[in-house]
Structure formats: structure tokens, C-alpha cells
């Protein structure tokens, strides 16, 4: 059941990315707090291409656990399993998806959106329009 919900969430989010300017997206009512806390906690983390080994290393897990727990009573379903694209220039696929918590997804995607890394998604993946005659 959780896998279906994670895939559904991924599809909905990607469809939104393909149709709206990512800099205008509001993912939660707490975007400012999530983004600021993420940038303060992980100032040098590369968000365009997320290294799953770094994310899930012992040091990474410890740092992320502290980050995530700050949002326990703030963000609904903060710990739900959610799919994150490892490389933000690609679509969701078996090779390009990492299972993370919902709050990790929000933090990384907010940074990608605000820092311009998701800007090319709309142009690259938007459905092609057909011309009617």
C-alpha cells in the first residue's frame, strides 16, 4: 500500500513540475521553515544529483534523523516513504528513484525548486502539443 502511495505522490508531483514554474510551487504551509532548516543543516549538500550512499550512510542517517524529527509535529506524514529523483534532470525510473521520508523529499525538492535545478523539467518533459487543422 505504501509503495502505491509513494508512486502516486511521485506521479502527481512530476506532473505539476512539468506544468508550473518550479520557483512558484508551494509544497507545504511550512516551506520557509523547511528550506531554511535544510540549508542551515546541510549547507553544502548537492541537491541536483543526490548521492544515495551519502544520504544513507551512518553519518548521513544521524544528521537526517535529527533534521526529520524537528518536523514531527509540524509536517503531516513527515516520515512517510516517498520517492525522490536522484538526478533532478531525469524522470522517475527504477534507476533514478531513491526511497526517502516525506520531509527529506520536501527539503530537497524545495531547494531544487528555489535554486533553479528543476527549471528544465517543464521544458524537457512537458507533453508535446499537436496542431489541429
C-alpha positions in Angstrom: 0.0 0.0 0.0 2.8 2.5 0.9 4.6 1.7 -2.4 1.4 2.6 -4.3 1.0 5.9 -2.4 4.7 6.7 -2.9 4.4 6.2 -6.7 1.1 8.1 -6.9 2.7 11.0 -5.0 5.7 10.9 -7.4 3.5 11.0 -10.5 1.4 13.9 -9.2 4.5 15.9 -8.2 6.2 15.3 -11.5 3.1 16.3 -13.5 3.0 19.5 -11.5 6.7 20.1 -12.2 6.0 19.7 -15.9 3.3 22.3 -16.0 4.3 25.0 -13.5 7.3 27.1 -12.9 9.1 25.3 -10.0 10.0 28.6 -8.3 6.3 29.3 -7.8 5.5 25.9 -6.2 4.4 25.8 -2.6 4.7 22.3 -1.3 3.6 22.8 2.3 2.4 25.6 4.5 5.9 25.3 6.1 8.1 25.7 3.1 10.1 28.6 4.5 10.9 26.8 7.7 11.8 23.5 5.9 14.0 25.3 3.4 15.9 27.4 6.0 16.4 24.5 8.3 17.6 22.3 5.4 20.1 25.0 4.2 21.4 25.5 7.8 21.8 21.8 8.4 23.1 20.7 5.0 24.8 23.9 3.6 26.9 22.0 1.1 24.7 19.2 0.0 24.4 18.8 -3.7 20.7 18.6 -4.5 20.8 18.4 -8.2 22.3 14.9 -8.1 21.7 13.2 -4.7 24.2 10.6 -3.7 22.1 7.8 -2.1 25.2 6.3 -0.3 25.9 9.7 1.3 22.2 10.1 2.2 22.0 6.7 3.8 25.5 6.5 5.3 25.7 6.2 9.1 26.7 9.9 9.4 24.0 10.9 6.9 21.3 8.9 8.7 22.2 10.5 12.0 22.2 14.0 10.6 18.9 13.4 8.7 17.2 11.8 11.7 17.8 15.0 13.7 16.6 17.1 10.8 13.4 15.0 10.3 12.5 14.9 14.0 12.3 18.7 14.1 9.2 18.4 11.8 7.5 15.6 13.6 4.7 17.8 14.9 4.9 20.3 12.1 4.5 18.4 8.8 1.8 15.9 8.4 3.1 12.4 7.3 6.7 13.7 7.7 8.0 10.2 7.9 6.0 8.5 5.1 8.1 6.7 2.5 8.4 9.0 -0.6 10.2 8.6 -3.9 12.9 11.2 -4.8 14.6 11.5 -8.1 18.3 11.0 -7.6 19.2 13.2 -10.6 16.7 16.1 -10.9 17.2 16.3 -14.7 15.5 12.9 -15.1 12.1 11.4 -14.7 11.2 8.9 -12.1 12.6 5.5 -13.0 13.9 2.5 -11.2 17.5 3.7 -11.7 16.7 7.3 -10.8 14.5 6.9 -7.7 15.5 6.9 -4.0 13.2 6.0 -1.2 13.3 8.8 1.4 11.0 10.2 4.0 8.4 12.8 3.0 10.3 15.6 4.9 13.5 14.7 3.1 11.7 14.9 -0.2 10.2 18.3 0.7 13.6 19.7 1.8 15.5 18.5 -1.3 12.7 19.5 -3.8 12.3 22.9 -2.2 16.0 23.5 -2.6 15.9 22.3 -6.2 12.9 24.5 -7.0 14.3 27.6 -5.3 17.9 27.1 -6.6 16.7 26.6 -10.2 17.7 23.0 -10.6 14.1 21.9 -11.6 13.7 24.7 -14.2 14.5 22.5 -17.2 12.0 19.7 -16.2 9.0 21.6 -17.6 10.6 22.2 -21.0 12.1 18.7 -21.2 9.1 16.6 -20.2 6.1 18.7 -21.0 3.6 16.9 -23.3 4.0 17.9 -27.0 1.1 19.8 -28.3 -0.4 18.7 -31.6 -1.5 21.2 -34.1 -5.1 20.8 -35.2 -6.0 21.5 -38.8 
